[in-house]
Amino acid sequence: MQLYIGENIKRLRKQKNITQETLADHMHVSTAAVSKWERNETLPDIGMVIPLASYFDVSADELLGFDVAKAEEKIQEILNERKRLSALGKIHEAFDLIVQAYEDFPNDWRIIEEYMWKLNYDPNCIEPYGNEIHKDELYRLCKQVLDECTIDKVRYSALSILGGLYILDRQIDKAVETAKRFPNLAFSQEKELQNCYDMGSKEWWGYTRAGLAEFAEYLMVDIRNMALEVEDPCESIRILQKAIALIELIFDDGDYCFWNYHLAELHIWIAHRYVRAHDLTAAFHHFEKGLQHAKAYDDLPQTATHTSFLVKGNVFDARNINSGMEENEVARELDYLLESESYKELKDTPQMKTLLLQYESFAGKKKDYS
């Protein structure tokens, strides 16, 4: 367990409005000793704990930081459990966990950040959604973070949520103004870390490959979304195939890992558009490809390391995936298929019956790696 005695001595000394020299005189030690305590370079002798606690009028536990350390351990347990629940798609359990955590630790910025996102996407709210139901509370929390918090990650979360609230309230000028407070793509964390190291060094390769994968995903998602907004099915197919081509450009020999998820969706969307274009042979080919990738995603181990040159060494970890469903990818794609207009048109065909028979046995819940 980490001790916080140095920070606590410094905090209590300032609260008492005394100098290091004054504290040193009262404790019969040198000023240098007090300075080292406060910088966590050394710890006071065990015999100094009671005199220090008495001088500051606090308990020994408070001086040593046991309460703080216990709280930190509890917060880490909560964050890890939230991560586990999210990976399993247990969104209601994760929501309840963070709501209780905010009641217990209302001043911890990490918990506040989690709480804001949980309110924003409250799984208990469907039309109107969480950001509308909890709008006033979210405005308050965003203001609190932007006024008081110095942690960049938490501030960016607040800005992102705040921009969404402005859009919800049709305050587009304010939303644009808020969006402009973010850095552009040239100032990503991966790019800045890459610039910290000599080109060709181990660290440079690592951050370059991590940044490339992240940028490729943003690019792929934008291409996909553009395709989905195109009315003409043939043109939409052409653009969706560009998204697939981008993925195949990055990853060699089926080294897709998480990207099997994207490929499953892309092929299924292409299949539906081929149905609209009355090319059923191509449609069934892409339905099959989509479900193959869905099963490949579900079959992934807890962790896998990419071997493709452009992303070599990047690690997929299933525990880091946020999911809104407890069902695995095959189950999700089959549910989507069975509710679609394509299925209504094709449900009596031998190809559709064969496809469902082949993959229904693979549908189920997500793996629990804990």
GIQUIHU-V521554 format. One record per residue. PHI is phi in degrees with one decimal (999 if undefined). PSI is psi in whole degrees, -180 to 180 (NA if undefined). BURIAL is + if it has 24 or more other ideal C-beta (glycine too) atoms within 12 Angstrom, else -. Layout:
BEGIN
phi = {PHI;PHI}
psi = {PSI;PSI}
burial = {BURIAL;BURIAL}
END
This chain:
BEGIN
phi = {999;-72.3;-99.2;-118.2;-62.7;-62.0;-62.5;-69.3;-60.6;-63.6;-63.3;-67.0;-63.3;-69.3;-62.1;-81.8;59.9;-124.9;-87.9;-60.8;-64.1;-64.8;-63.5;-61.1;-61.6;-67.2;-93.3;59.7;-130.6;-79.7;-62.4;-61.6;-64.1;-61.9;-60.3;-68.2;-59.6;-68.8;-91.3;58.7;-83.1;-141.4;-107.9;-61.8;-57.7;-56.5;-70.7;-87.8;-62.2;-65.3;-59.2;-65.4;-62.9;-64.9;-62.4;-89.5;59.5;-132.1;-77.0;-61.5;-61.0;-66.5;-61.0;-71.8;84.7;-61.2;-62.5;-64.4;-65.0;-64.1;-63.3;-63.3;-62.1;-64.4;-62.5;-63.7;-61.1;-64.2;-64.0;-66.9;-68.7;-60.2;-62.4;-64.5;-63.1;-65.3;-63.2;-90.1;75.9;-84.7;-70.3;-70.7;-63.8;-64.3;-60.9;-60.9;-60.2;-74.8;-61.0;-67.2;-61.8;-66.4;-64.4;-80.6;-132.7;-71.1;-111.4;-89.4;-63.9;-64.5;-68.3;-61.3;-61.3;-59.3;-63.9;-60.1;-66.5;-66.0;-65.4;-61.7;-116.7;-54.1;-69.4;-84.6;-113.2;-131.5;49.4;-77.1;-84.5;-57.7;-64.7;-82.9;-63.3;-103.3;-56.9;-62.7;-65.0;-67.9;-58.0;-63.1;-66.1;-61.7;-62.7;-59.9;-62.7;-70.0;-82.7;-120.3;-85.6;-109.9;-85.0;-55.7;-59.4;-67.5;-64.6;-66.4;-61.3;-62.3;-63.6;-62.8;-66.3;-61.5;-60.0;-64.1;-66.3;-63.0;-63.6;-58.2;-90.4;60.5;-98.3;-64.8;-59.9;-68.8;-63.9;-64.9;-59.5;-67.6;-60.6;-72.6;-80.4;-82.8;-70.3;-81.7;-60.2;-67.0;-113.8;-70.2;-58.8;-61.7;-65.8;-66.4;-66.0;-58.5;-72.1;-75.8;-123.1;-64.2;-58.3;95.1;-74.1;-57.2;-66.0;-61.0;-59.1;-60.8;-73.3;-64.3;-69.1;-64.4;-65.7;-62.7;-63.8;-67.3;-64.2;-61.1;-68.3;-61.2;-64.1;-61.8;-63.1;-65.3;-61.3;-59.2;-65.4;-62.8;-62.3;-69.5;-90.5;-86.6;-72.7;-65.6;-62.0;-68.2;-68.3;-61.2;-59.9;-60.9;-73.7;-60.9;-67.8;-66.7;-63.4;-64.1;-62.3;-62.9;-61.8;-68.5;-68.6;-80.2;-109.5;-98.2;52.1;74.3;-81.5;-88.1;48.9;-58.4;-67.8;-57.6;-60.2;-64.9;-64.3;-58.9;-64.1;-61.3;-66.9;-65.5;-62.4;-61.9;-59.3;-61.0;-73.4;-67.9;-62.5;-63.4;-88.2;64.1;-111.5;-73.0;-62.0;-66.0;-61.5;-66.3;-60.5;-78.9;-59.4;-63.3;-61.5;-61.3;-71.5;-61.1;-69.0;-62.6;-66.1;-61.1;-65.3;-64.0;-86.2;-62.1;-71.8;-58.3;-131.8;-149.2;-109.3;-67.7;-112.6;-63.3;-54.5;-70.2;-130.1;-57.5;92.5;-64.5;-109.4;-88.9;-131.0;-60.1;-71.5;-94.9;-88.7;-90.3;-131.4;-97.6;-136.2;-82.9;-73.5;-76.4;-68.5;-61.1;-61.1;-64.2;-67.4;-66.7;-60.8;-63.3;-63.6;-66.6;-93.4;-89.1;-66.0;-60.6;-65.1;-58.0;-79.9;-112.8;-61.4;-94.1;-80.5;-59.2;-63.4;-69.3;-61.0;-66.0;-61.5;-66.0;-62.1;-70.2;-109.1;-60.3;-69.8;-91.3;-76.3;179.5;-90.3;-65.9;-69.4;-103.0;-88.3;-74.8}
psi = {131;138;146;27;-39;-48;-38;-40;-45;-44;-47;-36;-43;-36;-34;-9;48;160;168;-36;-41;-44;-41;-42;-44;-33;-3;44;174;158;-35;-37;-45;-42;-42;-35;-48;-25;6;28;-32;163;149;151;151;-32;-12;-13;-49;-47;-40;-45;-41;-42;-40;-3;47;168;160;-38;-42;-41;-46;-17;19;-39;-43;-43;-41;-41;-42;-41;-42;-42;-42;-39;-42;-47;-39;-39;-39;-42;-43;-46;-40;-40;-29;-1;15;72;-33;-41;-41;-41;-50;-38;-46;-34;-44;-38;-38;-36;-37;-34;66;-8;5;122;-34;-42;-39;-42;-48;-43;-41;-46;-37;-40;-40;-38;43;117;-12;-6;119;112;85;154;177;-40;-26;-42;-41;24;-48;-44;-38;-41;-44;-45;-41;-43;-43;-46;-48;-26;-33;-29;140;3;117;-46;-43;-39;-40;-37;-44;-42;-41;-46;-42;-42;-41;-37;-40;-40;-42;-38;11;27;70;-37;-42;-35;-43;-44;-41;-42;-34;-7;-11;149;156;180;-24;-16;36;157;-44;-41;-42;-41;-38;-40;-12;-16;156;138;131;-10;164;-44;-40;-46;-45;-49;-32;-45;-38;-43;-39;-44;-42;-43;-40;-37;-42;-43;-44;-44;-40;-42;-45;-47;-36;-43;-39;-18;-3;127;-44;119;-36;-41;-39;-42;-43;-41;-40;-35;-26;-38;-42;-41;-36;-45;-44;-24;-37;-41;134;142;45;17;56;-34;-121;-30;-10;-33;-49;-42;-38;-49;-44;-45;-38;-43;-41;-42;-46;-36;-32;-32;-44;-30;3;32;84;-29;-48;-36;-49;-33;-44;-31;-44;-45;-43;-44;-31;-45;-34;-44;-40;-38;-46;-28;-2;145;176;-43;148;142;129;144;-11;143;-47;-21;22;131;-17;136;128;131;112;-24;-15;3;128;128;145;5;147;-21;153;178;-38;-46;-41;-45;-38;-41;-43;-42;-46;-22;-1;161;-30;-43;-41;-34;-30;0;-26;1;148;-36;-42;-42;-41;-42;-47;-41;-36;-36;-14;-32;-18;-8;140;-155;161;154;140;109;-1;NA}
burial = {-;-;+;+;+;+;-;+;+;+;-;+;+;-;-;-;-;-;-;+;-;-;+;+;-;-;+;-;+;-;-;-;+;+;-;-;+;+;-;-;-;-;+;+;-;-;-;+;+;-;-;+;+;-;+;+;-;+;-;+;-;+;+;+;+;-;-;+;-;-;+;-;-;-;+;-;-;+;+;-;+;+;+;+;+;+;+;+;+;+;+;-;-;+;+;-;+;+;+;-;+;+;-;-;+;-;-;+;+;+;+;+;+;+;+;+;+;+;+;+;+;+;+;-;-;-;-;-;-;+;+;-;-;+;+;-;+;+;+;-;+;+;-;-;+;+;-;-;+;-;-;-;-;+;+;+;+;+;+;+;+;+;+;+;+;+;-;+;-;-;-;-;-;-;-;-;-;+;-;-;-;-;-;-;-;-;-;-;-;+;-;-;-;+;-;-;-;-;-;-;-;-;-;-;-;+;+;+;+;+;+;+;+;+;+;+;+;-;-;+;-;-;+;+;-;-;+;+;-;-;-;-;+;-;-;+;+;-;+;+;+;+;+;+;-;+;+;-;-;+;+;-;-;-;+;+;+;+;+;+;+;+;+;+;+;+;+;+;+;+;+;+;+;+;+;+;-;-;-;-;-;+;+;+;-;+;+;+;+;+;+;+;+;+;+;+;+;+;-;+;-;-;-;+;-;+;-;+;-;+;+;-;-;+;-;+;-;+;+;-;+;+;+;-;+;+;+;+;+;+;+;+;+;+;-;+;+;-;-;+;-;+;+;-;-;+;-;-;-;-;+;+;-;-;+;+;-;-;+;-;-;+;+;-;-;+;+;-;-;-}
END
